[in-house]
Amino acid sequence: MKGSSIQIISIFFVFMLGPAVTQAGAAVIIVDDSGGGNYSSIQKAVDNAQNGDTILVSPGVYQENIIVDKELTIISHSTLSGDQTNRILIIGTVPNNDVFSVNSNSVTIDGFHILGYQSGTDGSGAGIHLEGVQDCSLSNNTLIFNGQGILLNDSQGNYLDSNFINLGDCGITLGGSEDNILSNNIVVTNKQGISLHNSVNNTLVNNTADSNTIGFFLGMAHGNKLAYNHILNNEYGIFGQAAEHNTLVDNGLYLNGIGVCFNESSDNALYRNEFINLLNAVDKGNNLWNSSSEGNFWNDHSGKDTDENGIADTPYLINRTTGSMDYMPEVNETLSNNNSENTSEKINALISLLNKGYSISSRNQEKGAVVEITRLEQINTSLQEGPVFLRIGAEWCSLCRAMSSTVNELASEYGETATIILIDADRNPDLKTYFGVGHIPDFSVIVGVENGEYVYMKSDGNVSKNRDQARLVGIMDKEVLEKVLDLALLHERQVKSG
């Protein structure tokens, strides 16, 4: 990452000197659809570039399908300047064709908004298609209305980081590909979020799959590692078909119809994952649900931990017929024994909160500071100034402590436009019950009050009074939280503008 930063600084310096300046034999080519650069078309720039050149694309709308057959860095002006208001929009114009078709090694594509043909999945190819290549980097791109957001076929050793993919048939697809790294990507409201077909030894870390039909699909996939991914609100969190020898560790599966479903799959290893779903697991194969020392957390497991070693005394049964079970299920005492929402408890908690008298300290409302609260009215007062970012946790919670620096950074960055609020679940059981907290750390962004109920911003840009649809739980990437805050601020501006 350090080398990448140095490269960006060098490119920006060259850009300031002027177009077509060379450095160590590599040119920087400026593309501007208004005519202010070397070319007005990205494809023309590619056609006239040499291996190792950088193509810097100025803000504008580019309607074209681009074939990249050279080792190039294609980067948006907003990536260099940090100005995300002037976007570079690329719209495909040829039915069934990819917007970017890459068949050269060592290509970088960074910082673009990419829409498929006629902004719909019918007749659309991939937003970015890598075919038989290696050592490519795809970062910070937003891909919407493509048949497949990003497609890798027969490709090795590529890096996909911090891309946002929405409203397609499949967010990210790997076919016959190996040794690729996918990190910090967000796939929302696709038929399949991230799909691996006949692909081996890929690493998927800290990605978010939200509100897809299938969050992660493993079809004849072998030897892949999925770690620290956030998989929520999908019909199937993870679906494995003829998948073998994959490792799933430290993933959070929340509020999916089925958390994990394996069909004709064997020897996949799952441990240290968190399962909070309507149905946590289906195993029609022979898979391993714990390591030699630890299993997974299951919200519907009622086993006791009499020796207080963090492992339940009884196994968690997954499939009685096949004998699939987690022999070492983990215990998390922040969860209630009953996972179903207790409406009367919430009402009583709300009455208790409203009946308490309190004052609000002006010191706690300091801009740029994290505010710890004990009363609902403190949230209501903060909402008069803008959105409220709410984190619910506890002092003993290691995951909460791990997220503390991120929360402080959010307070510093958004302190002028939003309030960052903490609630200690142990010291405020009424608030914990009112917000329906089951697992910590628990995050949400409140944008208003409607008919006495809080309105929350969801990660797909819609709002809901159902907090379960908007909450984020566990270790979260900072960019995921920033995205929800940005959506909340955009919603606020839209409401104010009428």
Buried (B, 14 or more C-beta within 10 A) or exposed (E): EEEEEEBBEBBBEBBEEEBEBEEEEBBBBBBBBEEEBBBBBBBBBBEEBEEBBBBBBBBBEBEBBBBBEBBBBBBBBBBBEEEEEEBBBBBBEEEEBBBBBBBBBBBBBBBBBBBBBBEBBEBBBBBBBBBBBBBBBBBBBBBBBBBBBBBBBBBBBBBBBBBBBBBBBBBBBBBBBBBBBBBBBBBBBBBBBBBBBBBBBBBBBBBBBBBBBBBBBBBBBBEBBBBBBBBBBBBBBBBBBBBBBBBBBBBBBBBBBBBBBBEEBBEBBBBBBBBBBEBBBBBBBBBBBBBEEBBBBBBBBEBEBEEEEBBBEEBBEBBEEEEBBBBBBBBBEBBBEEEEEEEEBBEBBBEBBEEEEEEBEEEBBEEEBBBBBBBBBBBBBBBEEBBBBBBBBBEEBEBBEEBBEBBBBBBEBBBEBBBBBBBBBEEBEBBBBBBBBBBBBBBBBBBBEEEEEBBBBBBBBBBBBEBBBBBBBBBBBBBBBBBBBBBBBEBBEEEEEE
